[in-house]
Amino acid sequence: MPILELHNVNKAYQIDSQKLEVLKDINLEVKKGEFIAIMGPSGSGKSTLMNIMGCLDTPTSGKVIFENRDVSKLSETELAQIRNQKVGFVFQTFNLIPRTTAIANIELPLIYKGIPDKERKALAKKVLEQFGLTQRMFHFPNQLSGGEQQRVAIARALITQPLIILADEPTGNLDSKTGEEIIKIFQDLNKAGNTVILVTHEKDIAEHAKKIIKIHDGEIVRNI
């Protein structure tokens, strides 16, 4: 049974008098435990597709079924609840809060969930230990290397035990060696049972996934 399904999903933006079609009749499904790479060149629509899959955006037409629930027409408040409870996001630019320590950045999703302070800190320390960041917990993002910042970002994405981890170009700001280390983390997370969707324009990164979906000009051109 798929945990996420997209049926005939289209996304268009109105720019002045012109209609820009970004996604065209996208059909795909994600099953629990899969490791999928969505691959395509810049401007192909892959990040828009990820945003729709992660309930950061809604389609112009078509359906998005998340755990047997049509989320296409939900309110922003309802979508925010799904994002906070069901989806873990990892971005190319890390998206850490600059004036906040590593442990406080990781705790943030738990604050939104209403988890008490003591429990939050215990959970955050546990995940910091898992990622080898115990000695860095009170460091600020500008005191961390790119790889360390991305590990903090992955730890933050995992802290709520999400149904799906969505990673948008997670190695884009890293050197090749550090990028390989980050991809290894995603592989290990997948081996542990996590569902991972990775967006990339790099073939060698996509090949680490178990399934590759190629997108071009807003259309899926290959699904293997």
N, C-alpha and C positions, 0 to 999 in steps of 0.2 A: 504493500500500500504506500503510495507516494506521500511524503509529508508536505511537498510543495508542488503545485501544478500551475502552468500558465496555458491558457486556452485562447488562441487567436488574439493575442495581446498586441495592440497598436499604441504607439505614443507619438503625438504630434504637437508642435508648438506653433502658435500664431505669431509671426514676426512682421509687424506692420500689416501689409495686405497679403503677405505670403505665408503659406502653410509649410512648415518644415517637418517632414516625416522622419522620425528618428528610429522607431521600431515598426516592423511590418509583419503582421500575422505570426507572432512568435508562439510556438507550441513546444513545451518541454516539461519534464517532470524530474523531481529530485526525490530519491529514496533514502531512507535513514541509513547512515554509514557510508554514503558515497563520497568520493573525492573527485570533484568536477572542476575542470579548468574551462573558463570562457575566454576564448582567444580571438583577437582581431586587431586590426590597425587602429591608430588614433582616429576618432570620429566615426567608428563603425557602429556605435550604439551600445557597446558592452557595459560601460559604466551606468548608462541609463537603465539597462536591463538589470544590473545588480541593484540599483536603487529601487526598482519595482519589486524585485524578489525580496528585498529586505524591508519593504513597507516604508521606505523613505519617500516614495513617490507612488502615484496611482496611474493606471493606464488610461488613455483616451477612450479606448474600447477594448473589449475582451474581459476575461475573468482571471483572477489570481486566487487560487484555492490553497489556503494555508491550514494544515491539519483539518481538512474537510470543511473549512469555513471560507466562504467567499469574502475576501478582504478588499475587493476592488472598490467598493462603495462605502467603506467605513469612514467615520469622522477622523479628524486628525488626532483627537484624544484617544480613540480606540486603536489607531495605528501606532501611536506612541507606546501604548501599553504592550502591544505585541512586540515592538522593537526592543523594549526594555526587558521583557520576560523570555522571548523566544529566539532573538537574533543577537549574535556577537559580531561587531564590525571591527575590521582592521584596515587602516588606510595607508596610502603611500607616504603621506606627510605626518604620520603617527597621531596627530590630533590630540596631543597631550596638553594639559593646561600648564603654561610656562611657570607660573609662580606657585605651583603645587607640587609637593614631593611625589616620588614614585608610588609610595603606598597610598597616599591620598588620591592620586589619579586612579589607581586600581579600585579603591573603595567607592568611587563615584556612582556606578550603577546600583550599588547596594543601598545608597542613600535614597535614590529614587524609588527603590522597592520598599523603603521603610524598615530596613534591617537595623536593629539597635547597634550602637557604637561599639560595644565590646565584641559582639559577634562579627561585625564588619571587619574589625582589625584582625581578629583571629583568622578569618577566611582570607584576607588580603595577605597576611604573613605566610600562610600556607602556600598560596599560589606563587608568591615571590620566591619561596624556597624551591618550589617545583621548577622555576625558570632560572635558578642560580643567581638570584638578584638580592639575596638577603643582606649583603653588605652595601647595597645601593638603595635600600628602602627610603632613606631620608634625603636622598639626593634629588635635586631639581632636574628637569629635562636637559637644561643646558650644561649640566655636569655629567651627562651620560653620552656614550657613543651612539651612533645611529642604530647599531644592532641592539644595544641595551634599550634604547627608546622603543624600538619595535617590539622587543620582548615584553616591555611594560604594557604596550598597547595590546598585545596578544593576551597577556594575563588579565587585563581589564575586560577584554572581550569574553574571556572564559569564566569570569568570576560569578556570573549568574547561571552557569551551566546551561547555555542556550541550546536550542534545538538545531540551529544552523550557525556556522561561522562563515561570514562573508568577508573576503579579503580582496581589496581593490589595489592592484599593483603593489603588493606589500614589500617587494624587493626593489622598487623603482628608485629609491634614494640611497641604496646601499651598494657597496662594492661587491664584486662577484663572490668572494669568499664568504662575506657576511650574509649575502643573499642565499647562498647554499645552506648556511646554518639555519636561517629562518624557514626555508622550505622544508628542511629536515624536521623542524618543530611541527609544521603542519602535517607532515607524513606521520609523525609519532602520535599526534592528536587523532588523526584518522584511524590509525591502528588501534587506538584506545576506544574507538567506537563513535568518535565525533564526525558529524557531517560537515564537510568543508567544500566551499565554492570559492574558487580563486579566479580573479579577473587579471589577465595579463596580455601584453602584446608580444611577449618573448616566447619563442618556440621551445627553447631549452627549459624554461620554467614550466610551461604548460605540460611538457612531457613527464613531469613528476606525478601528475594526476592520473587517476585510473580511467578517466573519461574526459574527452576533449570535445567541446562545442565550439565550432568556428562560426563567427558572425562577421558579415560584410555588408556595408550599406544598410544596416538595420534588419538584415534577414539572416536566419540560420542557414549556412551553406553546407555545413557538415556536422553530424552528430554521431561520434563514435565512442 
